[in-house]
Amino acid sequence: MVKLKHVPERSCVACGTKRAKGDLVRVVHTSQGEVAVDETGKMNGRGAYLCGRSECWEQALVQQKIGRFERALRGKLTPTDKAKLRAHGEALTAK
């Protein structure tokens, strides 16, 4: 009998789609108050996950969904944080 390895799943904050943890991009709110994209998935801090689609990044950063994203991160996003995340989301879709 072959035992399958457990693959952790996470949900995209914007669209709610469940996917394997490695297929989503983690955004972290650190204890220093910074918001950063966690490429390794191992940074300390409160994390939230987003799909690699530009629509999800845009939804997470617009007024309607910003509350859900900030609630998941348990912190407020500054205009600088929003600009940095928006640029990262655009770079993902350009690849």
Buried (B, 14 or more C-beta within 10 A) or exposed (E): EEEEEEEEEBBBBBBEBEBEEEBBBBBBBBEEEBBBBBEEBEBEBBBBBBBBBBEBBBBBBEEEBBEBBBEBBEBEBEEEBBEBBBEBBEEBEEE
